[in-house]
Amino acid sequence: MSEAKATADSRSLRQRWLPHPLLTVVLTGFWMLLLNDFSMGGLVVGLALGILIPLYTTSFWPTPPRIKSYPKATAYFFLVLWDIVQANIQVAYWILFWKNEQLKPKFFTVPLDIRVPEGVATLMGTITMTPGTVSSDLSADGKALLVHGIHVPDEAAMILNIKTRYEARLLEIFR
């Protein structure tokens, strides 16, 4: 009986001090990337931020996000990173070599299948972080997302790209 109690106490201790361990790792990693230099002092500050920020914000998280597949989440991270690099090059090309009249900026609505709040937030963040697009608004019922694109020659193709490239993967990642 005492062994079960010790396991429950250690679990609650971990939950108290590391309520969101994945967030702790991600925040620490991003801190190290922002520093652009590895040092023990930087790692200590990164770990402190990685522990303190989730502790401070844990009251805003009613339940931790349910991730089905960490390998798919990692693959999604690298996919978005690659898309951000490509979009930076594309937007720079448009700015440097195209006339304003050639661009076709447009607002368009993306119908959403994903309902998990963390998944919707991740999709909105992905769209906003990718140069050339920005998430502008989420409908009150959470079923549609208003997006602005700097160059949208084919709205249907843009919507299909967002749904297949990002939303479909997020549906596989979040429960």
N, C-alpha and C positions, 0 to 999 in steps of 0.2 A: 504494500500500500504506500509506503514512504517513497518507493522508487517512482511510482506513478505521480505522486505529489511533487517530487523533485523535477520530473520531466515537465509537468505543468508549470512549475515555478520558473524553470529555465526558459521555457517557451515564452512565458509572459514577460520575462526579463528581456529577451531578445526583441519581442514585439514592442516593449516600452522604449528601448534604446535604439533599435533599428526597425522602425515601423515599416519602412519601404526600402529594403536592402538594394534592390535594383536601382532605385533612384539615387541612393548613396553612391553606388558604383558609377553611374552615369554622370552625376554632378562632379565627382572627384576626377573622372576622366576628362570632362570638359574643362575643368579648372586647369588641369595639366596642359591641355591643348591651348588654352588661352595664354598660359605662361610662355609657351613655345620654348621651354627649357626644363629639363628634369633636374630637380634638386630635392633633397630630403625636406627642407623647409617648405617648399612648394607643395610637396606631397602631404605634409602634416596639415597645412592650411586647407588644402583640397579635401582631405578626410574630415577635418573639422566642419567645413561648410557642408560636405556631403552627409554628415550626421546631424548637424544643427538645423539645416533647412527642412528636412523631412520631419524632425521633431517639432519644429515650430508650426509647420503646415498640416500636421496630422489631423488636427481637429476639423480641417476642411475636407478631408477624405473620409466619407462614411464607411467605405470598404476599400481595401486595396484592389487595384485593377487585376482582373483575372486574365492572365496570359496563357494561351493554349500551348504555344510553341516558341521557346526562346531562340532556337536556331532560325526560325522564320522571322522573328523580330530583328535579329542581327542582320539577316539578309536584307530586310526592309531598310534598315539603317544605311547599309552600304549602297543600296539602290537609290535612296533619296540623296545621299552624298554625291553619287555619280550624276544624278539628274541636276543637282544644284550646279555642279561644275559645267555641265553641258549648257544649261540655261544661261549661266553667266557669259559664256562665249557667244551664244546666240544673241542675247540682248546687247552685248557690246558691239557685235557686228551690225545689228539694226541701228544702233545709235550712231555708229561711226560712218556707215556706208549707205543707209537708206534715208530718203527724204521723209519728212513727217507725213506727207500725203500717202505714202506707201503703206504705212502702218494702219491696221484696222482694229483699234481698241474697242472693247465691247464688254458689257456686263452680260452674264448668262447664268442660268440656274441649273444646278446639278442635283437631280433627285437622289436621295440617300437611302441605301438599304441598311446601312450600319446604324445601330441604335445605342450601342455602348458609349457612354459619355467620353471615356478615355479614347476610344477609337475615333469618334467624331472630332475631338480636340486634336488628335494626332493628324487626322486628314486635313483639318483646317491649318494646322501648323506647317504641314508638308507643302500645301498649296502656297501659303504665304512666304515660306522660306525659299521657294523656287523662284528665281528672278523672272519677271514677266507676268506673274500672276499674283493675286492677293485674294484671300477670303474676306468678303465684305460683310456678310450677314448670314445668320442661321435662322431659318423660319421658326416661329414660335412653337410649332409642333415637332421640330427637329427632323423633318422629313425632306428638307431642301436646303441647299447651300447656295448663296449668291456669290459669284466669283467674278472678278474683273481680270481680263487679260489685255496685255499691251498690244498683242497682235493675234487676232482670232479670225482667220479667213474662213474656217469651217467650224461652226459652233458644235454641231453634232459630233464631229471627230474629236474635238477638245473634251467634250463631256465623256465620250466613250474612253478616251485615253485616261482621264482621271478615275473613272469607275474601274477599268480593267487593271491599270498599272498600280493604283494606290488602294482604292476602296476594297477591291477583291482580296488583296493581300492582308489588309487590316481585318477583314472578316475572318480570315484564317488565324490571325494572331490573337485577337481578343475574343473572349467567351461572351 
